Amino acid sequence: MNAFLATASQFLFQLFLRYKYWLLFPITALEGPLITMASGFLVSTHQLNPWIALPIIIAGDTTGDALYYCIGWFGERTRFSRWVIDKFNFERHKVRVQKEFDKRGGELLLFGKFTHAFGAVFLIGAGYAQMDFWTFLWYSFVGTAVKSSALMYVGYLAGSAYETYANKFESGSLWVAGISVAIIALGLFAQNYFGNKKENTL
């Protein structure tokens, strides 16, 4: 199983390196943060050009946001969008959602972009509240540009540090693994020891 996963990972990595800029857009539209940090890592190893990769990432992530917006905009008109609306209980709070987005839609979108965990809720909510699409797109673009630049830089720093500290990381990993094994062994020993002692007492 491990050999299969390693082979599959290597194949996907080679595929990405071969069609890197062509694959960046659709992958980023589906999952932006992880691929952005991975791209930053590849920038540090000179596998990607940041001036080409970053605009593609921003375009792909913004497109993904627009798809979320469309789900909310369709609301109860399709089976899938109705299922999503019901899942987030938007219909129950319809008046409040519309009022909040009318009042401070841009702030909510930026908050959703930077927290990420709640991003989809705010993107779908913007569509459900019928927020002006071009206003939505502008705030999505601004938030995505800032966030993607920061994440790519984080990936770049990780890639730059990897080679420098590779030996230290490897040594540290061995220590962590050794300590973890020792703790597990002690825990199993204690469980067996005290368990047997309790049985003998009974």
N, C-alpha and C positions, 0 to 999 in steps of 0.2 A: 504493500500500500504506500509506504513511504517512498519507495523507488518510483512508483507511478506518479505521485504528487510532484516529486522532484523533476521528473521528465516533463510532465505537463507544464510546470512552472517555467522550466527552461525553454520549452517550445513557445509559450506565450510571450516570454521576455524577448526571444529572438524575433518573433512575429511583430512585436511592438517596435523593436529597433529597426526592422525593415520598413514598416509602413507607419513610422512614428507620428508624423504630422497628420496623416490621413485618419489615424485611429484616435488621436487626441480629442477631436471634436465630439464624436458620438459617445466616447467613454466619459468625458467630462460632463456631458449633458445628463448622464445617468448618475454619476458619482464624482462630484468635483473635488472635494478636499483631498482625498487620498491620492488621486492621480496627479493633483497639483503638487503635492509634496514629493511624490515619486519623480515628477518631472524636474523639480528643483534638484533632487539627488542626481539625476542624469545630466543636468546642466553642469554640475560640479565635475563630472567625469567627461565632459565635452561630447556627450552623446546627443545633446539637444542644444539648439540655439535659443536662448531666452527671449530674444527679440521676435522670434517666429512663434515659439511655443506659447508665450504668455497671451498674446492677442487671440490665439485659437482657443486657449483655455477659457478666457473671459467670454468669448462668443458662445462656446459650448455651454458653459454654466448659465449664462443669461438665457439661452434657448431652453434649457431645462426648467428655469424659473417660469418662463412663459408657458410651458406645458402645464405646470402646476396651476398657473393663473387660469388657463383654459378649463381645467377640471372644475374649479370653483365657479367660473363664469357660466358653464353649462348647467350647473346646479342640479335640479331635478329633471333635466331634459333627457338624460341618458341613464341607462341602468348603472353603469360604472360610476359616473359622477354622483349619482344619487346615493350610491353605496358609500362613497367617500364622505359626502356631506353628512350622512347619518352617523358615520363613524366618529366624526369630530363634533357632532351635535351642533352644527352651525344653524340648522333650522330652528332649534329651540331658542337660540340667541340671535336671531336674524336682525332684529331692530338694533340691538347693541353693536353687533359686528359692523353694520352699515354706518352707524353713528360714529364709531371709533375710527373707521377708515376715512370717513368724510372729514373728520376733525384732524387726524394726524397719521394719515396713511403712510407717508414717507418715513416717519420715525419708526413706525411698526415694522415696515419692511427692512429697514437697516438693522433694527434690533434682531429680527429673525435671521438675517444674513450672518450677523456676527456671533450669534449664539449657536447657530447651526442646528442644535437639537430641536428647536421649535420652528425652524425655517419653513418647513412644508406647511405648517398650520397657517402662518402669516401669508404665504404665497397663495394658497388656496382661498384663504379668507379675503384677500384682495380681489380675487376674481368673483367670489360670491357676493361681495359688497358692490360689484360693478364699478370698481375704481377705474378711472380713465386709463386705458391701456398704455398710452405713450408716457404718462406720468409714472405708471408702474414700471415701465421698461427703463426709464431714466434712473430711478432709484435702485432698481435691480442692477443696472450696469455699474453705477457708482460703487455700490456695496460689493459687487463681485470683483471689480478692479482692485479695490483696496485689499479685500480678503485674499484674493488669489495671489497678489503680489507678496503679501506677508507669508502665505503658506509656501510659496515657491522659494522664498528666501530661507525659511526654516529648513526646507528640504535641501537647499544648497549648502547651508551650514552643516547639516548632518552628513552630507556627502563629503564635504571638505574635511570634516573631523574624522571621518571613518578611517581613511588611510593612515592618518597621523597616529591615531590611538587604537588601531586595529589590534595590536599585540596586547595592549593594556585591557581592552574590552574582552579579548579572548581569555586572558588570565583571570579577570574579574568574573567572567561567566563560569569558569571552572570552580572558583571559590564559592560562588552562589549555589552552583549545582551540588557541590560537596556538602555545604552547610544544610541545604534542603534535604538531602538524603539522610544526613545525620539526625536532623530533627524528626523526620518521618520514622526512622529506625527507633529512636528513643520513644516516640509516641506509641509505636506498636508494642515495644517492650513493656512500657508502663501499663498499657491497656491489658496485655496478657498477664503481667505480674499481679496487678491489683485485681484483675478479674478472677484469676485462679485463687488468690488469697481470700476474696469474698466468698467464692464457692466453698472453700475449705471451712470458712467460719460458719457458713450456713449448714 
